[in-house]
Amino acid sequence: MLELTISDTVPVVIIGGGISGLSTAFWLDNFGIPVSLFEADERVGGVINTTLKDGFLIEHGPSTLQGRTNELLETIDAAGLKDEVLYANDIQKYRYILKRGKPVPIPLSPVSFATTNLFSLSAKLRLLGEPFIKPSGETDESVADFVIRRLGKEILDYAVAPFVGGIYAGDPEKISLRSTFPRLHALEREYGSVIGGMVKKMFDKSKSPRPKLFSFRNGLKTLPEKLANILGDKAETKSEVKNILPPNESASCYEVTVEKGGTTKIIKADSVVVSTPSFQTAKLIEPFSSDAVNDLRTIEYTPMAVVALGYKRKDIEHPLNGFGMLSPPCEPHKFLGSLWTSSIFIGRAPDGSVLLTNFIGGSRHPELTELEPEKLAELVHSSLEKLLGIRAKPILKEVYIQKKAIPQYTIGYHEKMNSLEEVERKYPGLYITGAFRGGVSVEDCIANGKATAVKISENFSKQNNVPLREAIDV
Ligand SMILES: Cc1cc2nc3c(=O)[nH]c(=O)nc-3n(C[C@H](O)[C@H](O)[C@H](O)COP(=O)(O)OP(=O)(O)OC[C@H]3O[C@@H](n4cnc5c(N)ncnc54)[C@H](O)[C@@H]3O)c2cc1C
């Protein structure tokens, strides 16, 4: 029989223990506001997870952080993780794109751009005209349309499409420039030219240090685990939130139903933060707004399989001198990209071995994520064999499949966000965050988590007439 308990009112309930929910909870706790976080799974971290197997340190989801945002660095600092940070080796600046069966280096300077065989002479000359192309009046253009219009088809095929496939698992024909790459969108609006704007920004930034790619000594799961550790029993795993009821005439606060083992708890809360993926959020906010529910349901997630392969170094001809390689959709390879993980970070593979982390599926080949793990490993190995000159079978094969991996900010995405703002306005104390809103990268999730915590603490201070703690960096 299910046991039912009803709690006293708590200030804030957070639903979801991925990095979005954890960073919101961490900052609220840091500001001195009591929180209760519920995570359905038996571990925190959501798509962030790391496994150590036979001396290989393998990421199931994200592998690297960029350090673009202050919020990420502040969170690492406040969580006491600075000493755990592991910077990428300098070699990571070299990246490759596959062309006619070979990894071709991405040019890093104007001189190497002029001489690279990645792009034809006509594609290079076409770029000289880019500053003279008038901005389009289109407000929500696909990445493909934008790039073809301003930079040409070859730049789409051999620069932008591989990047969009490898990083976002997305289709440049479908994803919205404005929503996925707001900075690129802004360059055209502000400077009338992407190239001109980039050059101008490069000079503006030349005095500030470039962000450095990093992870943690024991992998990315260090971050969610540490945040959960600091939260202690304020973060509960194996606790699935079944529903949320809005305040009504008989109850002045939200009621959150949580199932844990054989127990059902009803938690009363002044504020609720929903940080689950959009398809889960849609279910949870059903009693609040049918418009928001419909919009959330139409946010597409692409599937992704991460295929980690370990080899003996001596069995690979290629020097693996770089970050890795991306595969353009116009080339015949099945995988989207391959990270040369043990070249990027020290300590990712045992001595004399290398670790390659490969991505397969996405919107380009979603059907491949239906294959058995063994088949996927074989498929990736047979592609890499020829491309990198691999002479032996892998000594490590690990496959992690996520059916709904990365939310896609497709055309029309921007309008979908209006109904979320509307429901938050209508229900003060309800906050919706997560990778489907305001950026998919780990650091965007952290920045949005902290911003949510700041908003809640401002409201909390107003209601309780408490001055904002100095720690709040607004
Ligand atoms: C393969 C892959 C590679 C990536 N690579 C990078 C990278 O290199 N760098 C980068 O910055 N980003 C990368 N990303 C993106 C980034 O990792 C994610 O966007 C981000 O971690 C998502 O965090 P989240 O908390 O919003 O969602 P999630 O991690 O999905 O967390 C949501 C949590 O909510 C829980 N939950 C769901 N329903 C309920 C419920 N009813 N009750 C309680 N809990 C519930 C889930 O169990 C889950 O733990 C990658 C993503 C993937 C999939």
The ligand as an ORCA input file, in Angstrom:
! r2SCAN-3c Opt
* xyz 0 1
  C      25.553     13.486    -26.335
  C      25.577     14.903    -25.823
  C      26.743     15.653    -25.918
  C      26.776     16.960    -25.431
  N      27.947     17.666    -25.474
  C      28.034     18.871    -24.863
  C      29.296     19.506    -24.682
  O      30.347     18.968    -25.059
  N      29.319     20.707    -24.042
  C      28.188     21.297    -23.565
  O      28.267     22.394    -22.989
  N      26.968     20.703    -23.689
  C      26.869     19.500    -24.311
  N      25.660     18.855    -24.388
  C      24.436     19.538    -23.916
  C      24.258     19.513    -22.399
  O      24.934     18.420    -21.832
  C      22.774     19.407    -22.008
  O      21.990     20.304    -22.772
  C      22.546     19.716    -20.523
  O      23.395     18.916    -19.718
  C      21.070     19.473    -20.166
  O      20.865     19.675    -18.786
  P      19.396     19.803    -18.165
  O      19.534     19.825    -16.704
  O      18.671     20.934    -18.794
  O      18.618     18.490    -18.644
  P      18.860     16.964    -18.259
  O      20.297     16.680    -18.154
  O      18.052     16.193    -19.231
  O      18.237     16.821    -16.800
  C      16.862     16.746    -16.551
  C      16.652     15.870    -15.320
  O      15.265     15.863    -14.973
  C      14.961     14.570    -14.468
  N      13.503     14.369    -14.519
  C      12.723     14.222    -15.619
  N      11.423     14.083    -15.257
  C      11.390     14.154    -13.897
  C      10.336     14.098    -12.933
  N       9.058     13.948    -13.290
  N      10.656     14.190    -11.616
  C      11.947     14.363    -11.220
  N      12.980     14.422    -12.097
  C      12.707     14.333    -13.418
  C      15.739     13.644    -15.387
  O      15.892     12.354    -14.812
  C      17.043     14.408    -15.541
  O      18.000     14.031    -14.583
  C      25.600     17.534    -24.861
  C      24.420     16.773    -24.769
  C      24.404     15.468    -25.231
  C      23.136     14.661    -25.080
*
